[in-house]
């Protein structure tokens, strides 16, 4: 199974949430896609609601089912609340950190930068998007890639700051300070529903 590369607005409308960023089509048509998207539908089952929560998380972070299930298993083994552990593990992925720093405007773009060897961790090139970043790690743009237009433009437009990240705009590198607490993860995901789904 390949990653989803279809119409993003269609998926955003399905969940009625701009999971891929600002979406003018979602603003115009804030109802599910399809011929009867704006009509009344029968009530969604409990399983359907849980499944939708999982699908929304997968689309938001660009993670395939097998990867997602493996992350959930790891979250289950850790101490603490499984749902929070799940989101924290996903937030610690290298492609997500690159996106959070603003090196790329999208997670898909961040994944591509990692795969194309433009990103370093502690001075060494890492081309694995799912690489788990640890507190204290330094994530930066490779020296030869610092002049890339796509990176410089993304950083110019980036205006978000996160308490668990520290960015050095001169060196084009940042530090992963700590695993983010759930209340500071901005994604609108109901992780408890995902835990209930996998616990069946």
N, C-alpha and C positions, 0 to 999 in steps of 0.2 A: 504493500500500500504506500503510495506516494503522499507527500504533503499536499494539503488543500491549496490549489492555485486558482480556484474559481472566483466568481464575483464576491467581493468582500461585503458590499452593501447588502447583498442577499442574506448573508449570515448575520450581519448586524441587525437587520430587520427581524430575523427569526427570533433573536433574543431580546429585541427592542432595547439594545444597548450598544453604543459606539465602541465595541471591543477592539477595533483596529485603529481608533483615533477619530477625530472629527469627521462626520459623514453628512453631507448635504442631502443625500437621498433619504437617509434615515429621518432627517428633520422634516422632509416633505411627506414621507410615507411611513409614519410610525405605527405600522401594523405588519403582520407576517406576510411574506411574499406569496405569490400564487394567485390564481384566478379568484379564489374565494378568501383571500387573506384578510379582508376587512369585514367578513361576515362573522356571525356568532358561531362558535365551535363548541363541541361537547367538552365537558370538564375533563382536564388532564388527570390521569391517575397518579397515585403517589409514586409509583415506579417511574412514570413518565417525567415527573417533576425532578426526581433524583437524577435520571439519565440526562435531562436537559442541563442540569447544573454541572455535570461532568463534561458534557460536550462543550459547554460554554468555556470552561477552564482550559480544555484542550485547544480550542480555537484561539482563545486569548493568548496563550503562551506558545502556540505552534508546536504542540507535542503530540506524537502518535500514541495510539492505544497501548502498545506494548511498553513503551517508555513510561507512560503515565502510570500504568499498573505497577511497574518496578519501583517507581518513586513512591507510590502509595505503600508498597510493602516495606520499603526502607523507613517511611514515616511511622508506620505501625510499630516497628521495632524500637524506635526511639522513645525516650521518656517524654512525658508531657502530653498535650492534646494532639491527637493524630491529625485533625484537620489543619491546625496551625502548623504542625511539623511539615505537612504536605506543601503548603504554600511557601513556607520558608525554604524548603529544599529547592522548589522551582525558582524562587527569587534568587537563589544562590548560583543558578546556572550561568555560565559565562556569557551566552548570547543575551540573556536578560540583563545582566550587569552592564554590558556594552550599550544596550538600549537605554537603561536608566541613566547612564552617564551622558547620553545625548550624542554619542559618537555616530549613531544611526537614528533616523526618525521612526523606524519601525523595527519590530523584533525580527521580521523576515530579513530585513536589510542587515541587521546586526549579525544574524546567523551567517549570512553570506560573507560579511567582512571576516568573521572568524574562520570560516572554511577556506577562504582565499588567503589566509596567512597574513592578515593585516594587523592582528591583535597579539599582544604579548602579556604574559603573566609572570611577574617577578623577573622581567628582562628576557624571558624565553618565549619564542613563538609557540602558541597553542592553537591548533586548528580543529579542536573538538568543541562543538557548540554546547554540548551537555556537560562539559567540564565543570566540576563543582568547586567554586571559589571559596576559599577559607578566610575568616577574619584576619586582617593584616596583609593579605595579598595585594600587590600593586598591579593594576590592569592598565595597559597603555597602548598607544598606537605605535606600530613599528616605525622606526626612523624613516625608512624609504616610503612609507605610506602617509606621512604627515601632511604632504602637499596635495593629497587627493581632494578634489573638489567636493565630492559627496560627503566627505567627513567634515570639512571646514564649514560647508553650508549648514549641515545638521547641527553642529556645535553653535553656530551663530543664532539659529532659531530656537535652540534649547533654552528653556527658562525655568525648569523645575529643579528643585534641590531636595535631597533626601537626607535625613539625619544619619543614616547608616553608611553614607558614601561621602567621600571627600575628593574633590576634583582640583587638579592643578592645570589651569588653562595654558600656562606657558610651556610646560613639559608634555602636555597632552597625555596625562596619565592620572589615574585616580586610585584611591585606597578603599578597599572594602573593610569598613570599620567593624561592623558586627552584623549578625543575622537580624533582619528587621522584625520588630514585634508586629503582631497581626494588625493592631490598630493603625499602624503606619503604612501598611500595604494598601495602596489605593484601589486595587481591582475590586469590582463589585461581584464577588464570587461567594456563593454559599457553600463553604467547604464541608459543613456538617452533613449536608445532603449527599455529598460525594462519599463521605465515610459510611453513611447509612446504606448507600447503594452497594459498596464493596463488601459490606458486612453481612449481606444477605446469604 
